[in-house]
């Protein structure tokens, strides 16, 4: 949000990012990948950040594990940072 005081984050958008839950099904992972793909031009090294999510879809990871949780939390933190 742009105002006289400068640029501020929209609290509703931040809350939406914070409310993203861990994917529990293959369809949830597909939705996550679709959302990241739509935003990929705004996410630095999106392919590297999201590689574990794509590995789940390819069958390299049989289930959601800590190798996926850490990149998921990292992606959420990255999306909350203001652009430089």
Order of alpha helices (4+ residues) and beta strands (2+ residues): beta-beta-alpha-alpha-alpha-alpha-alpha
